Amino acid sequence: MIGGISYGATDPLLSDRSTFPYFFRTVQSIQSEFNVLGKLLRHFAWTWVGVITSNDISGEEEHKLLAKYLSSAGICIEFTLRLPKETSIIYEFRKTISSSSTNIIIICGTVRISLFRYLLQLSKYYNETTFIITSNWAANEMITGFSPEIFNCSLFLVPGYHYDLNTPEMSNFLQNFHPSNYPEDKLLEDIWTIYVRCLSKDPNKNKFYGYIYRHIIPLHNCTGQERITDLYSFRGHYISPRVHLAVDMMSRALHNMNIKPEDKSLRNRDFKSELHHYLKKVQLKSKHGEIFSFDENGEFTSRYQIYSHFSTLDDWFKNILGEFSPWAPPDQQLNITSMAIPWKTTENKIPRSQCSDNCLPGYRKMPIPQAQSCCYDCVACSMGEISNITDSVSCTQCPDMDWPNEMKDICIQREKVFLSYSNDVISIFFSAICILFFLITQLILQVFIKYRDTPIVRANNRSLSFLLLVSIKLSFLSVFLFLGRPVDITCMLRNITFGITFSIAVSSLLAKTIMVCVAFKATKPGSSWRKWVGVKLSNSVVLFCSSIQIIICMTWLAISPPFQELDLHTYPGTIIIQCNEGSAIGFYSVIGYMGLLAAVSFVLAYLARTLPDSFNEAKYITFSMLLFCSVWITMIPAYLSTKGKNTVCVEIFAILTSSAGLLACIFLPKCYTILLRPEINMKNNILGNKYK
C-alpha cells in the first residue's frame, strides 16, 4: 500500500501504526466519538439507555466498544437490538421496546435502508423516546427525511469542521454540478435520483429506486432548476469538508514533495516513504486560525457538534445545541445550551432515563443483587456518617468532634453536654439551694458562737459542734465543684473535697457519740473512764478517722487521679464532658470508708440512745446516720445506672441531702431550745436531768 487518506473510516484498529503505518484519515477513531457520547449522556444524567445496531460485524464491534466506554462513564445498557435483514423477529423487538423503561436509545452500526424499515415498524413504541444518532448515521442526512416523527427532536453527534468550502473553485463546481451539464455521467444521474428525487430517463432505474426509497418522498419530474446546494442534506456539511480536506492535504503533501528535491535525507527513499514523510508534516490553516494536521496516529483531531432536528409543517430545522472541544480543559470541553433544546416530552422537559432515582445527599447507593450497577436502592447513611453529593457510593464518617445534621449531608459540631450555668436551670437551682443551706449553716454557727457558754452548747462538746458545722458548710460549697464544665483540676478536687469534708463531719459525730458514752460511764464512782473525759479523746478520734480518709484520697491521686473525659458514644450527636474517676477502687474506697464511719457512728449512737437526756444527743445522731446511710446506699445504683449530667445530679443530690440531714437532725433541736425555749437551757435543768 502506497498510502492514502480516508474521509470516513473510523475503525479503531486503523490507529495501529505498526499495522497501518501509511494510513491517514480526516476523521477520528470511533473511540473518540464514544468518549464524547459518554460525557453527553452524563451531562443530562442519562445512565439507562438502549442500543439499536446492525446485525453484522461492524455493528457488533461498535457495540462492544460503545459498551466499554459507556460502562467507564457509569452508564448501563438496558437492551440491545441487533436488527437483521429479515423481519421474522420484529415481534420480539416490539416486546423489548414496549417493556423498556429507558427514554434514550443510541443508534449505531452500519447504515442500511432495511434498518429504516425496522425503525418505522417500531415507531409507535417510542413516541417520547429520544434517539442519539452517532456520526455514521448522522452524516447521512437522508435519515431525517425518512420518518420525521421518529427522529424529530433527536440528538445528532457529528464531527465539527471549521473548514471553508466557500472558495471560488468550489462554488463554480457546485453551480455546474447538474445532469444537464454531464448527460453521460451515470453516477451523477443516480445521485440526482436518490437525493433530489428526480425521475431519470431509465424506467427500470426509477422503479428500482422508487421501491427502495418508497418510505421517503416519492420520485417526481424535475424542472431542471434544482441544485445540489438546495438540498437540506447539503446544508449539513458533515461529509463534504472532510472529503475536501483529504484531497487538499494530499495535494499539498504531493506539492511539497515535488518542490523540495534538495532534501538529502529523502533522496534514497522510495515514493511511499517520501509521501508518508510529507503527509505527517503537512499543515493547513483556516480563516478561523485553526491548524489542520495529522496526529501521531494519522488521525485528524476535530471538535464534535451536537445538534437536533425538529420539524414544522413546512420544513426541517437544524438546531445547534453545543459542541465538544478536545483542546479545552477537561471541565470545559462539553458546552451544551440546554434551554435551546426542543424535547419530545409533553412539558418539553429533559427526558429522564435512569434505572433508579438519584440518591440524594444523606443517602448512598446499595447495589441490587443480580442487577446492573445503574440499578440500586438508596439507603440512608449509618449513624455518624454523611454523604454530601448526589448518588454517593459510600458515606463518610464524621470526625470525632462532629456529628451529621438532620439531613446527614454535612458534619456539624457535636452538642457539648455538662451541667452548665447558662443552659441548665437545674444548675441554678442547685446553686441556690447550696447558698441557702450555706447561709443557714452560717446562721446556726453564729447562734452557737453567741451562746457558746450556755449549758446545752457546752454539754454537747462545743468544739466538735463548731467543727461539724464548718465541715457541713464546706460540704455545701463542694457542690460548686460539680457544676460547670469539668476540667482535670475540678475532677480531682470534687471527689477529694466531699470525701474529706464528709469524713470530718462523720468523724465528729463519731467522736460525739464516743464522748457521750465515756461521759456517762465516767459519772459512776471510781470509774476508770474519768481519765478519758476531755477534748483530747474527741480530737484524737476526729484526727485519726479523718487522716485515714486523707491517706486514701492522696493514694488515689498519686496512683490514678480523676480526669476530664469526653464521652462520644453514650448519646448520638453529643459529647458528654464528664469526670472519669481514674480508679474505680479509689472512688469506692472513699465512699466505702465514709459508709464505714457512718455505720460505726450509727451503731454506737443507737446503743447510747437511752442514756440520760441531759447528756444525750445520740438519738439525733442515730437519725442523722440512718438518713446518711440511706442516701448513700441508694445513690450507688443510681450513680451506676445514669450517664452524663444525670450522674452529676445524683452526686449533688446525695451531698445536699446528707449534709442537710446532718444539719437538721443534729442542730435544729438545739437551736429550737436555744432560741425558743431558753428556760430549758439552764444549768439547774441540766443538773436536774442528770440525776433523774
C-alpha positions as CSV (number, residue, x, y, z in Angstrom):
1,M,0.0,0.0,0.0
2,I,1.4,3.3,-1.1
3,G,-0.6,5.3,1.5
4,G,-3.9,7.1,1.5
5,I,-6.2,9.5,3.3
6,S,-9.7,8.2,4.3
7,Y,-12.6,10.6,4.9
8,G,-14.9,8.1,6.6
9,A,-13.0,5.1,8.2
10,T,-13.5,5.2,11.9
11,D,-12.3,1.7,12.9
12,P,-10.0,2.0,15.9
13,L,-7.7,-0.8,14.5
14,L,-6.6,1.7,11.9
15,S,-4.8,3.7,14.6
16,D,-2.3,1.0,15.0
17,R,0.8,2.5,13.2
18,S,2.7,-0.8,13.3
19,T,0.0,-2.5,11.2
20,F,-1.1,0.6,9.1
21,P,1.9,2.9,9.1
22,Y,0.9,4.7,5.9
23,F,-2.8,5.2,6.6
24,F,-4.2,8.6,7.4
25,R,-7.8,9.9,7.9
26,T,-9.6,13.2,8.2
27,V,-11.8,11.7,10.9
28,Q,-11.1,10.3,14.4
29,S,-11.4,6.8,15.6
30,I,-14.8,6.0,16.8
31,Q,-13.3,5.7,20.3
32,S,-13.2,9.5,20.5
33,E,-16.8,9.7,19.5
34,F,-17.9,7.2,22.1
35,N,-15.9,9.1,24.7
36,V,-17.9,12.3,23.8
37,L,-21.1,10.3,23.8
38,G,-20.5,9.1,27.4
39,K,-19.9,12.7,28.5
40,L,-23.0,13.9,26.7
41,L,-25.1,11.2,28.5
42,R,-23.6,12.1,31.9
43,H,-24.4,15.8,31.2
44,F,-28.1,15.0,31.1
45,A,-27.9,12.3,33.8
46,W,-28.9,9.6,31.3
47,T,-27.5,6.5,32.8
48,W,-30.0,3.9,31.5
49,V,-30.1,3.6,27.7
50,G,-31.0,1.2,24.9
51,V,-28.9,0.5,21.8
52,I,-30.0,-0.3,18.3
53,T,-27.3,-1.5,15.9
54,S,-26.9,-3.5,12.7
55,N,-26.6,-7.3,12.9
56,D,-23.2,-7.5,11.3
57,I,-19.5,-7.4,12.2
58,S,-19.4,-3.6,12.1
59,G,-22.4,-3.3,14.3
60,E,-21.1,-5.9,16.8
61,E,-17.6,-4.2,17.0
62,E,-19.2,-0.8,17.5
63,H,-21.5,-2.2,20.2
64,K,-18.6,-3.8,22.1
65,L,-16.6,-0.5,22.0
66,L,-19.7,1.5,22.9
67,A,-20.5,-0.7,25.9
68,K,-16.9,-0.4,27.1
69,Y,-16.9,3.4,27.0
70,L,-20.4,3.8,28.5
71,S,-19.5,1.4,31.3
72,S,-16.4,3.5,32.2
73,A,-18.8,6.6,32.3
74,G,-21.2,4.8,34.7
75,I,-23.9,4.3,32.1
76,C,-25.7,1.0,31.7
77,I,-27.3,-0.5,28.6
78,E,-30.8,-1.9,29.3
79,F,-31.2,-3.7,26.0
80,T,-29.5,-4.1,22.6
81,L,-31.4,-4.7,19.4
82,R,-29.4,-6.1,16.6
83,L,-31.6,-5.5,13.5
84,P,-31.2,-8.3,11.0
85,K,-32.1,-8.3,7.3
86,E,-35.2,-10.4,7.8
87,T,-38.3,-9.3,9.7
88,S,-39.2,-12.6,11.3
89,I,-38.2,-11.5,14.8
90,I,-39.7,-8.0,14.8
91,Y,-42.3,-9.1,17.3
92,E,-39.6,-9.8,19.9
93,F,-38.2,-6.4,19.3
94,R,-41.6,-4.8,19.9
95,K,-41.9,-6.6,23.3
96,T,-38.4,-5.5,24.3
97,I,-39.1,-1.8,23.5
98,S,-42.6,-1.7,24.9
99,S,-41.4,-3.2,28.2
100,S,-38.3,-1.0,28.4
101,S,-38.0,1.8,31.0
102,T,-35.4,3.9,29.1
103,N,-36.2,7.0,27.2
104,I,-32.9,7.2,25.4
105,I,-31.9,4.9,22.5
106,I,-28.5,5.1,20.8
107,I,-28.3,4.1,17.1
108,C,-25.0,2.9,15.7
109,G,-23.6,0.3,13.3
110,T,-23.9,0.1,9.5
111,V,-26.4,2.4,7.8
112,R,-28.8,0.4,5.7
113,I,-32.2,1.0,4.2
114,S,-33.6,-2.1,5.9
115,L,-32.8,-0.7,9.3
116,F,-35.0,2.3,8.4
117,R,-37.9,0.0,7.7
118,Y,-37.5,-1.7,11.1
119,L,-37.4,1.7,12.9
120,L,-40.6,2.7,11.1
121,Q,-42.4,-0.5,12.1
122,L,-41.4,0.1,15.7
123,S,-42.1,3.8,15.7
124,K,-45.3,3.7,17.7
125,Y,-43.5,2.2,20.7
126,Y,-41.2,5.2,21.2
127,N,-43.3,8.3,20.8
128,E,-41.4,10.1,23.6
129,T,-38.1,8.3,23.0
130,T,-35.1,10.5,22.2
131,F,-32.7,8.9,19.8
132,I,-29.0,9.7,19.8
133,I,-27.6,9.3,16.4
134,T,-23.9,8.5,16.0
135,S,-21.8,10.1,13.3
136,N,-22.1,7.2,10.8
137,W,-25.8,7.7,10.7
138,A,-25.8,11.4,11.4
139,A,-23.7,12.1,8.3
140,N,-26.4,10.5,6.2
141,E,-28.9,13.4,6.1
142,M,-31.4,11.2,4.3
143,I,-32.5,9.6,7.6
144,T,-34.1,12.9,8.7
145,G,-36.5,12.7,5.8
146,F,-37.1,9.0,6.2
147,S,-39.6,9.3,9.1
148,P,-39.8,12.8,10.7
149,E,-41.9,11.7,13.7
150,I,-39.2,9.2,14.7
151,F,-36.1,11.4,14.5
152,N,-37.8,14.6,15.4
153,C,-36.0,16.3,18.4
154,S,-33.4,13.6,18.4
155,L,-29.7,14.4,19.1
156,F,-27.1,14.0,16.4
157,L,-23.4,13.8,17.0
158,V,-21.1,14.7,14.2
159,P,-17.5,15.9,13.7
160,G,-17.4,19.7,13.5
161,Y,-15.1,21.2,10.9
162,H,-14.4,24.9,10.6
163,Y,-13.1,24.3,7.2
164,D,-14.0,26.8,4.5
165,L,-15.6,25.3,1.4
166,N,-16.7,28.7,0.0
167,T,-13.9,29.0,-2.4
168,P,-14.4,30.3,-6.0
169,E,-13.4,26.9,-7.4
170,M,-15.9,25.0,-5.1
171,S,-18.7,27.4,-5.8
172,N,-18.2,27.2,-9.5
173,F,-18.1,23.4,-9.3
174,L,-21.3,23.2,-7.3
175,Q,-23.1,25.5,-9.7
176,N,-22.3,23.4,-12.7
177,F,-22.9,20.1,-10.9
178,H,-26.1,19.1,-12.8
179,P,-27.0,16.2,-15.0
180,S,-27.7,18.5,-17.9
181,N,-24.1,19.5,-17.9
182,Y,-22.9,15.9,-17.7
183,P,-25.5,13.8,-19.5
184,E,-23.3,10.8,-19.8
185,D,-22.4,10.6,-16.1
186,K,-24.5,7.7,-14.8
187,L,-23.2,8.3,-11.2
188,L,-24.5,11.8,-11.2
189,E,-27.8,10.6,-12.6
190,D,-28.1,8.2,-9.6
191,I,-27.2,10.9,-7.2
192,W,-29.9,13.1,-8.7
193,T,-32.5,10.3,-8.4
194,I,-31.6,9.4,-4.8
195,Y,-31.1,12.8,-3.3
196,V,-33.0,15.2,-5.4
197,R,-35.8,12.6,-6.0
198,C,-35.9,13.3,-9.8
199,L,-37.2,10.7,-12.2
200,S,-34.5,9.6,-14.6
201,K,-34.8,8.6,-18.2
202,D,-34.4,4.9,-17.3
203,P,-37.8,3.5,-16.2
204,N,-36.1,0.4,-14.6
205,K,-33.9,2.6,-12.5
206,N,-37.0,4.7,-11.5
207,K,-38.8,1.5,-10.4
208,F,-35.8,0.2,-8.5
209,Y,-35.1,3.4,-6.5
210,G,-38.7,4.1,-6.1
211,Y,-39.1,0.8,-4.3
212,I,-36.0,1.1,-2.2
213,Y,-36.8,4.6,-1.0
214,R,-40.6,4.2,-1.0
215,H,-40.9,5.4,2.6
216,I,-39.3,8.7,1.7
217,I,-40.5,11.4,-0.7
218,P,-41.6,9.7,-3.9
219,L,-39.8,10.4,-7.2
220,H,-41.2,13.2,-9.4
221,N,-40.4,15.1,-12.6
222,C,-38.0,17.9,-12.0
223,T,-37.9,21.3,-13.6
224,G,-34.1,21.3,-14.3
225,Q,-33.6,24.3,-12.0
226,E,-32.7,22.1,-8.9
227,R,-29.3,22.4,-7.5
228,I,-27.4,20.2,-5.1
229,T,-26.9,23.1,-2.8
230,D,-30.7,23.4,-2.3
231,L,-30.9,20.1,-0.6
232,Y,-31.4,20.1,3.2
233,S,-28.8,17.3,3.4
234,F,-26.3,19.5,1.7
235,R,-26.7,22.1,4.5
236,G,-25.1,19.7,7.0
237,H,-21.6,20.0,5.5
238,Y,-20.5,16.9,7.5
239,I,-19.1,14.8,4.7
240,S,-18.0,17.4,2.2
241,P,-15.5,19.2,4.4
242,R,-13.6,16.0,5.3
243,V,-13.6,14.9,1.7
244,H,-12.3,18.2,0.5
245,L,-9.9,18.3,3.4
246,A,-8.5,14.9,2.5
247,V,-8.0,16.0,-1.1
248,D,-6.5,19.3,-0.1
249,M,-4.0,17.7,2.3
250,M,-2.9,15.0,-0.1
251,S,-2.4,17.7,-2.9
252,R,-0.3,19.8,-0.5
253,A,1.8,16.9,0.5
254,L,2.5,16.0,-3.1
255,H,3.2,19.6,-3.9
256,N,5.7,19.9,-1.0
257,M,7.3,16.7,-2.0
258,N,7.8,17.9,-5.6
259,I,9.2,21.3,-4.8
260,K,11.8,20.1,-2.4
261,P,14.1,17.7,-4.2
262,E,17.1,19.1,-2.4
263,D,16.1,17.3,0.8
264,K,19.1,15.0,1.1
265,S,17.5,12.8,3.8
266,L,14.9,11.7,1.3
267,R,17.0,11.1,-1.8
268,N,17.3,7.4,-1.3
269,R,13.7,6.8,-0.1
270,D,11.0,5.3,-2.3
271,F,7.9,7.2,-3.3
272,K,5.8,5.6,-0.5
273,S,8.2,6.6,2.3
274,E,8.6,10.1,0.9
275,L,4.9,10.7,0.6
276,H,4.4,9.4,4.2
277,H,7.0,11.8,5.4
278,Y,5.3,14.8,3.8
279,L,1.8,13.7,4.9
280,K,3.0,13.7,8.5
281,K,4.3,17.3,8.2
282,V,1.5,18.9,6.1
283,Q,-0.4,21.6,7.8
284,L,-3.4,23.8,6.8
285,K,-4.6,27.0,8.4
286,S,-8.2,28.0,8.1
287,K,-9.5,31.6,8.1
288,H,-10.6,31.0,11.7
289,G,-7.0,30.4,12.7
290,E,-7.2,26.6,13.1
291,I,-4.2,24.5,12.2
292,F,-5.1,21.2,10.4
293,S,-2.6,18.4,10.7
294,F,-2.5,14.7,11.4
295,D,-1.6,13.4,14.9
296,E,0.8,10.6,15.7
297,N,-1.9,8.0,14.9
298,G,-2.5,9.6,11.4
299,E,-5.9,11.0,12.6
300,F,-7.3,14.4,12.2
301,T,-8.4,15.7,15.6
302,S,-11.6,17.8,15.5
303,R,-14.3,19.0,17.7
304,Y,-17.8,17.4,17.8
305,Q,-21.0,19.2,17.2
306,I,-24.3,18.2,18.9
307,Y,-27.4,19.3,17.1
308,S,-31.1,18.3,16.9
309,H,-33.6,18.3,14.1
310,F,-37.1,19.5,14.7
311,S,-39.8,19.7,12.1
312,T,-42.7,22.0,11.4
313,L,-45.5,21.6,8.9
314,D,-43.4,23.1,6.1
315,D,-39.7,22.3,6.7
316,W,-37.0,20.8,8.8
317,F,-34.7,22.9,11.0
318,K,-31.4,22.1,12.5
319,N,-30.7,23.4,16.0
320,I,-27.1,23.6,17.1
321,L,-27.1,22.7,20.8
322,G,-23.4,22.7,21.6
323,E,-20.0,21.2,20.9
324,F,-17.2,19.2,22.4
325,S,-13.8,20.7,22.1
326,P,-10.9,18.3,22.9
327,W,-8.4,21.2,23.3
328,A,-10.3,22.8,26.2
329,P,-9.7,22.0,29.9
330,P,-11.5,18.8,31.0
331,D,-14.3,20.6,32.8
332,Q,-14.9,22.9,29.9
333,Q,-14.8,20.5,27.0
334,L,-18.5,20.0,26.7
335,N,-20.7,23.1,26.2
336,I,-24.4,22.5,25.9
337,T,-27.2,25.1,25.7
338,S,-29.9,23.1,27.4
339,M,-32.6,25.8,27.1
340,A,-32.3,25.7,23.3
341,I,-33.2,22.0,23.0
342,P,-36.7,21.0,22.0
343,W,-37.8,17.7,23.6
344,K,-40.4,15.1,22.8
345,T,-41.8,15.2,26.3
346,T,-45.2,16.7,27.0
347,E,-43.9,19.6,29.0
348,N,-40.7,20.0,26.9
349,K,-38.6,18.9,29.9
350,I,-35.3,17.0,29.7
351,P,-36.3,13.3,29.5
352,R,-35.5,11.1,32.4
353,S,-33.6,7.9,31.7
354,Q,-32.4,6.2,34.9
355,C,-32.9,2.8,36.2
356,S,-33.1,4.1,39.8
357,D,-33.8,7.6,41.1
358,N,-30.9,9.7,42.3
359,C,-29.7,9.1,45.8
360,L,-29.9,12.5,47.5
361,P,-27.2,13.7,49.8
362,G,-27.6,11.9,53.1
363,Y,-28.1,8.6,51.3
364,R,-25.8,6.1,49.5
365,K,-26.2,3.6,46.8
366,M,-26.8,0.0,47.7
367,P,-26.4,-2.5,44.8
368,I,-29.4,-4.7,44.0
369,P,-28.3,-8.3,43.7
370,Q,-28.0,-9.6,40.2
371,A,-28.8,-6.2,38.7
372,Q,-26.6,-3.8,36.7
373,S,-24.7,-1.1,38.6
374,C,-27.1,1.6,37.5
375,C,-29.9,-0.1,39.3
376,Y,-29.7,0.3,43.1
377,D,-31.6,1.2,46.2
378,C,-31.0,4.4,48.2
379,V,-30.1,3.7,51.8
380,A,-29.7,6.4,54.5
381,C,-26.2,6.8,55.8
382,S,-25.5,5.0,59.0
383,M,-25.2,6.7,62.4
384,G,-22.3,9.2,62.4
385,E,-21.9,9.2,58.6
386,I,-22.8,11.7,55.9
387,S,-22.8,11.9,52.1
388,N,-22.7,15.4,50.6
389,I,-23.1,14.6,46.9
390,T,-25.9,13.0,44.8
391,D,-25.5,9.3,44.1
392,S,-22.8,8.8,46.6
393,V,-21.4,5.3,46.5
394,S,-20.4,5.4,50.2
395,C,-20.9,7.5,53.2
396,T,-18.1,9.3,55.0
397,Q,-17.6,9.1,58.8
398,C,-17.7,12.5,60.5
399,P,-14.7,13.4,62.7
400,D,-14.9,12.5,66.3
401,M,-15.9,16.0,67.4
402,D,-18.6,16.4,64.7
403,W,-21.9,14.7,64.0
404,P,-24.2,14.6,61.0
405,N,-27.0,17.2,60.8
406,E,-30.6,16.0,60.4
407,M,-30.3,15.7,56.6
408,K,-27.0,13.8,57.0
409,D,-25.3,15.9,54.3
410,I,-22.9,17.9,56.4
411,C,-21.0,17.4,59.7
412,I,-21.7,19.8,62.4
413,Q,-20.1,20.3,65.8
414,R,-21.5,18.0,68.4
415,E,-23.5,19.4,71.2
416,K,-21.4,19.5,74.4
417,V,-23.3,18.2,77.4
418,F,-22.4,19.2,81.0
419,L,-24.1,20.9,83.9
420,S,-23.9,24.5,82.5
421,Y,-24.9,27.6,84.4
422,S,-26.2,29.2,81.2
423,N,-28.1,26.3,79.7
424,D,-29.4,24.2,82.6
425,V,-31.9,25.5,85.0
426,I,-31.1,22.7,87.4
427,S,-27.6,24.2,87.9
428,I,-29.2,27.5,89.0
429,F,-31.5,25.5,91.3
430,F,-28.6,23.6,92.9
431,S,-26.6,26.8,93.3
432,A,-29.5,28.5,95.0
433,I,-30.0,25.5,97.4
434,C,-26.3,25.4,98.2
435,I,-26.2,29.1,99.0
436,L,-29.4,28.8,101.1
437,F,-28.1,25.9,103.2
438,F,-24.7,27.5,103.5
439,L,-26.3,30.7,104.9
440,I,-28.5,28.6,107.2
441,T,-25.4,26.7,108.4
442,Q,-23.6,30.0,108.9
443,L,-26.5,31.4,110.9
444,I,-26.6,28.3,113.1
445,L,-22.8,28.6,113.6
446,Q,-23.3,32.2,114.7
447,V,-26.0,31.2,117.1
448,F,-23.7,28.6,118.6
449,I,-20.9,31.1,118.8
450,K,-23.1,33.6,120.5
451,Y,-24.5,31.0,123.0
452,R,-21.2,29.1,123.3
453,D,-21.2,29.4,127.1
454,T,-24.7,28.1,127.6
455,P,-25.1,24.7,129.2
456,I,-26.6,23.0,126.1
457,V,-23.8,24.1,123.8
458,R,-21.1,23.2,126.4
459,A,-22.7,19.9,127.3
460,N,-22.6,18.7,123.7
461,N,-18.9,19.4,123.1
462,R,-19.0,22.8,121.5
463,S,-15.6,22.4,119.7
464,L,-16.9,19.3,117.9
465,S,-20.1,21.2,117.1
466,F,-18.1,24.0,115.6
467,L,-16.0,21.6,113.6
468,L,-19.1,19.8,112.4
469,L,-20.8,23.0,111.3
470,V,-17.7,24.1,109.4
471,S,-17.4,20.7,107.6
472,I,-21.1,20.9,106.7
473,K,-20.6,24.4,105.3
474,L,-17.7,23.0,103.2
475,S,-19.8,20.1,102.0
476,F,-22.4,22.5,100.7
477,L,-19.7,24.6,99.0
478,S,-18.2,21.5,97.4
479,V,-21.3,21.2,95.2
480,F,-20.0,24.1,93.1
481,L,-17.1,21.9,92.0
482,F,-19.7,19.6,90.3
483,L,-21.3,22.5,88.4
484,G,-19.9,24.0,85.1
485,R,-17.6,22.4,82.6
486,P,-15.4,19.8,84.2
487,V,-11.6,20.1,83.9
488,D,-8.9,18.0,85.3
489,I,-8.4,20.1,88.4
490,T,-12.1,20.2,89.3
491,C,-12.4,16.5,88.6
492,M,-9.7,15.8,91.2
493,L,-11.0,18.3,93.8
494,R,-14.7,17.4,93.7
495,N,-14.4,13.8,94.9
496,I,-11.5,14.6,97.2
497,T,-13.2,17.6,98.8
498,F,-16.6,16.0,99.6
499,G,-14.8,12.8,100.7
500,I,-12.6,14.6,103.2
501,T,-15.3,17.0,104.4
502,F,-17.8,14.3,104.9
503,S,-15.3,12.1,106.7
504,I,-14.6,15.0,109.1
505,A,-18.3,15.5,109.7
506,V,-19.0,11.8,110.3
507,S,-15.8,11.6,112.5
508,S,-17.1,14.5,114.5
509,L,-20.4,12.7,115.1
510,L,-18.5,9.5,116.0
511,A,-16.4,11.5,118.4
512,K,-19.6,13.0,119.9
513,T,-21.1,9.6,120.3
514,I,-18.0,8.2,122.0
515,M,-17.8,11.2,124.3
516,V,-21.5,10.6,125.4
517,C,-20.7,7.0,126.2
518,V,-17.5,7.9,128.0
519,A,-19.1,10.8,130.0
520,F,-21.9,8.5,131.1
521,K,-19.6,5.8,132.3
522,A,-17.3,8.4,134.0
523,T,-20.2,9.5,136.3
524,K,-20.1,6.2,138.2
525,P,-18.0,6.4,141.4
526,G,-14.4,5.0,141.0
527,S,-14.8,4.7,137.2
528,S,-11.6,4.3,135.2
529,W,-13.3,6.2,132.3
530,R,-12.7,9.5,134.1
531,K,-9.2,9.8,132.6
532,W,-10.7,9.7,129.1
533,V,-13.0,12.6,129.7
534,G,-11.8,15.7,127.8
535,V,-11.1,17.2,124.4
536,K,-8.1,15.0,123.7
537,L,-10.1,11.9,123.1
538,S,-12.5,13.7,120.7
539,N,-9.8,15.4,118.9
540,S,-7.8,12.2,118.5
541,V,-10.9,10.4,117.1
542,V,-11.5,13.1,114.6
543,L,-7.9,13.4,113.6
544,F,-7.4,9.6,113.3
545,C,-10.5,8.9,111.3
546,S,-10.0,11.9,109.0
547,S,-6.4,11.0,108.4
548,I,-7.3,7.6,107.1
549,Q,-9.6,9.2,104.5
550,I,-6.9,11.7,103.6
551,I,-4.4,8.9,103.1
552,I,-6.9,7.1,100.9
553,C,-7.5,10.2,98.8
554,M,-3.8,11.0,98.4
555,T,-3.1,7.5,97.4
556,W,-5.9,7.7,94.8
557,L,-4.5,10.9,93.4
558,A,-1.0,9.5,93.3
559,I,-1.8,6.3,91.5
560,S,-4.7,7.1,89.2
561,P,-6.3,10.5,89.7
562,P,-9.7,11.6,88.2
563,F,-9.5,13.4,84.9
564,Q,-11.7,15.0,82.3
565,E,-13.3,12.6,79.8
566,L,-15.1,13.1,76.6
567,D,-17.9,10.5,76.1
568,L,-18.7,10.3,72.4
569,H,-20.7,7.1,72.4
570,T,-23.4,7.2,75.0
571,Y,-25.7,9.7,73.2
572,P,-25.5,10.1,69.4
573,G,-24.6,13.6,68.4
574,T,-23.4,14.7,71.8
575,I,-20.2,15.0,73.7
576,I,-20.6,14.3,77.4
577,I,-17.9,16.2,79.2
578,Q,-17.6,14.3,82.4
579,C,-15.1,13.3,85.0
580,N,-13.6,9.8,84.9
581,E,-12.8,8.6,88.4
582,G,-9.5,7.2,87.1
583,S,-9.5,4.4,89.6
584,A,-12.9,2.8,90.5
585,I,-11.2,1.3,93.5
586,G,-10.1,4.7,94.7
587,F,-13.6,6.2,94.3
588,Y,-15.4,3.3,96.0
589,S,-12.8,3.2,98.8
590,V,-13.6,6.8,99.6
591,I,-17.4,6.1,99.6
592,G,-16.9,2.8,101.5
593,Y,-14.8,4.4,104.2
594,M,-17.5,7.1,104.7
595,G,-20.0,4.4,104.9
596,L,-17.9,2.5,107.5
597,L,-17.6,5.6,109.7
598,A,-21.4,6.2,109.4
599,A,-22.2,2.6,110.2
600,V,-20.0,2.7,113.3
601,S,-21.5,6.0,114.4
602,F,-25.0,4.7,113.8
603,V,-24.3,1.5,115.9
604,L,-22.8,3.5,118.8
605,A,-25.4,6.2,118.7
606,Y,-28.2,3.5,118.7
607,L,-26.7,1.8,121.7
608,A,-26.4,5.2,123.5
609,R,-29.8,6.5,122.7
610,T,-31.2,5.5,126.2
611,L,-28.7,7.5,128.2
612,P,-30.0,10.4,130.3
613,D,-31.3,13.3,128.2
614,S,-29.0,15.9,129.6
615,F,-26.0,14.3,128.1
616,N,-27.7,12.5,125.2
617,E,-27.8,13.7,121.6
618,A,-27.3,10.1,120.5
619,K,-30.8,9.7,119.2
620,Y,-30.3,12.7,116.9
621,I,-27.0,11.2,115.7
622,T,-28.9,7.9,115.1
623,F,-31.4,9.6,112.9
624,S,-28.8,11.6,111.0
625,M,-26.6,8.5,110.4
626,L,-29.7,6.5,109.3
627,L,-30.5,9.2,106.8
628,F,-26.9,9.5,105.7
629,C,-26.5,5.8,105.1
630,S,-29.9,5.5,103.3
631,V,-28.9,8.4,100.9
632,W,-25.5,7.0,100.0
633,I,-26.7,3.4,99.7
634,T,-29.4,4.4,97.2
635,M,-27.0,6.7,95.5
636,I,-24.7,3.9,94.3
637,P,-27.1,2.1,92.0
638,A,-28.5,5.4,90.7
639,Y,-24.9,6.5,90.1
640,L,-24.1,3.4,88.1
641,S,-27.3,3.5,86.0
642,T,-27.1,7.1,84.8
643,K,-24.8,8.9,82.4
644,G,-23.7,12.4,81.8
645,K,-25.4,15.2,83.6
646,N,-27.7,12.8,85.4
647,T,-24.8,11.2,87.1
648,V,-23.6,14.5,88.4
649,C,-27.1,15.4,89.6
650,V,-27.2,12.2,91.6
651,E,-24.0,13.0,93.3
652,I,-25.1,16.6,94.1
653,F,-28.4,15.4,95.4
654,A,-26.6,12.9,97.7
655,I,-24.3,15.6,99.0
656,L,-27.1,18.1,99.6
657,T,-29.5,15.6,101.2
658,S,-26.9,14.0,103.5
659,S,-25.5,17.4,104.5
660,A,-28.9,18.9,105.1
661,G,-29.9,15.7,107.1
662,L,-26.9,16.2,109.4
663,L,-27.7,19.9,109.8
664,A,-31.4,19.3,110.6
665,C,-31.1,16.2,112.8
666,I,-28.2,17.5,114.9
667,F,-28.6,21.3,115.2
668,L,-32.2,22.2,114.7
669,P,-33.4,20.7,118.0
670,K,-30.6,22.6,119.8
671,C,-31.4,25.9,118.0
672,Y,-35.1,25.4,119.0
673,T,-34.0,25.1,122.6
674,I,-31.6,28.0,122.5
675,L,-33.8,30.4,120.7
676,L,-37.4,29.4,121.6
677,R,-37.0,27.6,125.0
678,P,-34.3,29.4,126.8
679,E,-35.7,28.4,130.2
680,I,-34.6,24.8,129.4
681,N,-31.1,25.9,128.6
682,M,-30.3,26.4,132.3
683,K,-27.7,24.7,134.4
684,N,-30.3,23.8,137.0
685,N,-32.3,21.9,134.4
686,I,-29.2,20.2,133.1
687,L,-28.2,19.0,136.7
688,G,-31.8,18.0,137.5
689,N,-32.0,15.8,134.4
690,K,-28.6,14.4,135.2
691,Y,-29.6,12.8,138.5
692,K,-33.0,11.6,137.5
